[in-house]
Amino acid sequence: MTRSNHPFSKLGGQFEKYGLIGAFIILLLVFNAAAPGRFLTWSNVSAVLGSQAVLVVLTLSLVITLATDMYDLSAASAEC
């Protein structure tokens, strides 16, 4: 049976597409179960987001550049 005819081939494609988000949600639930009332609180979330604000802005600018396919890593582009 080839990969495309496998019954779980569509499920595998969905897992590749949404697996990281699912793993993140599972980690949130595990940490919330390990420290109930302390992990998923507004004060904790705002402290984490506040301390990582610069990194979030830089990451979003990189994601936008990569998503629009407007980057050139060749050495010739730096010579102009």
C-alpha positions in Angstrom: 0.0 0.0 0.0 1.5 3.3 -1.0 1.6 6.3 1.2 -1.1 8.2 -0.7 -3.5 5.2 -0.5 -2.9 4.7 3.3 -6.1 5.3 5.4 -4.2 7.7 7.6 -2.5 9.8 4.9 -5.0 12.6 5.3 -4.6 12.5 9.1 -0.8 12.7 8.6 -1.2 15.8 6.5 -3.3 17.4 9.1 -0.9 16.4 11.8 2.0 18.0 9.8 -0.1 21.2 9.4 -1.5 21.5 12.9 0.8 19.3 15.0 2.9 22.2 16.5 -0.2 24.0 17.6 -1.6 20.8 19.2 1.7 20.2 21.0 1.6 23.7 22.3 -1.9 23.3 23.6 -1.0 20.0 25.2 2.0 21.6 27.0 -0.2 24.4 28.2 -2.7 21.9 29.7 0.1 19.8 31.3 1.8 22.8 32.9 -1.6 24.1 34.1 -2.3 20.7 35.7 1.1 20.7 37.3 0.7 24.3 38.8 -3.1 24.9 39.0 -4.0 28.5 39.7 -0.5 29.8 38.9 0.3 29.0 35.3 -2.6 30.2 33.2 -3.3 33.4 35.1 -3.6 36.8 33.5 -0.7 38.2 35.6 1.6 35.3 34.5 0.7 35.6 30.8 1.1 39.4 30.8 4.5 39.0 32.6 5.7 36.5 29.9 4.5 38.6 27.0 5.9 41.8 28.5 9.3 40.4 29.0 9.4 39.0 25.5 7.9 42.0 23.6 11.1 42.8 21.6 11.6 39.2 20.6 7.9 39.0 19.5 8.2 42.1 17.3 11.5 40.8 15.7 10.0 37.4 15.1 6.8 38.7 13.5 8.9 40.9 11.2 10.9 37.9 10.1 7.7 35.8 9.7 6.1 38.4 7.5 9.3 38.6 5.4 9.5 34.9 5.0 5.8 34.4 4.4 5.7 36.9 1.5 8.8 35.3 -0.1 10.5 38.6 -0.4 14.0 37.6 0.8 17.2 37.2 -1.1 20.1 35.5 0.7 22.5 35.7 -2.3 25.8 37.6 -2.0 25.0 39.6 -5.2 22.1 41.4 -3.6 24.5 43.0 -1.0 26.8 44.4 -3.7 24.3 46.8 -5.2 
